[in-house]
Amino acid sequence: MATASRWYRRLGMDDTKDRNGILVYVAVDDRAFAIVGGQGIHAKVGDAFWEALRDAMRESFAKGDAASGLTRAIGEAGSRLAEHFPRRTDDKNELSDEISY
């Protein structure tokens, strides 16, 4: 989690206007992952959301289906972002959509 939090800050994800960035961090060699959310989104969804997302990813990873786990986690995170931070006409993409390796 410490490494994921460091990458969250390094990528500038804590600098968004609404503090609603979400990082899904996967350390393939270490067989570990973490989900880090900004204060803005965390205030809306709470611990239960992050725990459910983690548990669903863990279950998919344990079954050898990492792609499904990632797809589901990203989809659910996106749905929650859309629910609590709907697109506005003056929105701009504050973060890159590229995968960081």
C-alpha positions in Angstrom: 0.0 0.0 0.0 2.9 2.4 0.8 4.3 1.9 -2.8 0.9 2.5 -4.3 0.4 5.6 -2.3 3.8 6.9 -3.4 2.9 6.3 -7.0 -0.5 8.0 -6.5 1.3 11.2 -5.4 4.1 10.8 -8.0 1.5 10.7 -10.8 -0.1 13.8 -9.4 -3.4 12.0 -8.7 -3.8 13.9 -5.4 -3.7 17.2 -7.3 -7.1 17.0 -9.0 -9.6 19.7 -8.3 -12.2 17.4 -6.7 -9.5 15.1 -5.2 -11.2 12.1 -6.8 -8.4 10.3 -8.5 -8.4 6.5 -8.2 -5.2 4.3 -8.8 -5.4 0.6 -9.3 -1.8 -0.5 -8.6 -0.7 -4.0 -9.6 2.7 -5.3 -8.6 2.9 -8.4 -10.9 6.2 -9.7 -9.6 5.2 -9.4 -6.0 1.7 -10.8 -6.7 0.1 -7.9 -4.9 -2.2 -5.0 -5.6 -3.7 -1.9 -4.0 -6.5 0.6 -4.7 -5.9 4.2 -3.7 -8.6 6.8 -3.9 -8.5 10.5 -3.3 -10.1 12.2 -0.3 -13.0 13.5 -2.4 -14.1 10.1 -3.7 -13.4 8.4 -0.4 -15.7 10.9 1.4 -18.5 9.8 -0.9 -18.0 6.0 -1.0 -16.4 5.1 2.3 -14.3 2.1 3.4 -17.0 -0.4 2.5 -16.7 0.4 -1.2 -12.9 0.0 -1.3 -13.1 -3.2 0.7 -15.7 -4.7 -1.7 -13.6 -3.7 -4.7 -10.5 -5.2 -3.1 -12.3 -8.5 -2.3 -13.7 -8.8 -5.8 -10.3 -8.3 -7.3 -8.7 -10.7 -4.9 -11.2 -13.4 -5.8 -10.7 -12.9 -9.5 -6.9 -12.9 -9.1 -7.0 -16.1 -7.0 -9.0 -17.8 -9.8 -6.3 -16.8 -12.3 -8.6 -14.2 -14.0 -6.8 -11.0 -13.4 -8.2 -9.3 -16.5 -11.8 -9.9 -15.2 -10.9 -8.5 -11.8 -9.3 -5.4 -13.2 -12.1 -4.8 -15.7 -14.7 -5.1 -13.0 -12.8 -2.9 -10.5 -12.2 -0.2 -13.1 -15.8 -0.3 -14.2 -17.2 -0.1 -10.7 -14.8 2.8 -9.8 -15.9 4.6 -13.0 -19.5 4.1 -12.1 -19.1 5.6 -8.7 -17.1 8.5 -10.1 -19.9 9.2 -12.5 -22.5 9.0 -9.8 -20.7 11.4 -7.4 -18.8 13.5 -9.8 -21.0 13.7 -13.0 -19.4 15.2 -16.1 -19.9 19.0 -16.3 -19.7 21.1 -19.4 -16.5 22.8 -18.1 -14.7 19.6 -17.2 -11.3 18.9 -18.4 -9.2 15.7 -18.1 -6.8 16.5 -15.3 -4.9 13.1 -15.5 -3.5 11.0 -18.3 -5.5 8.0 -19.4 -2.4 6.1 -20.2 -1.3 3.0 -18.2 1.9 3.7 -16.2 4.4 0.9 -16.1 
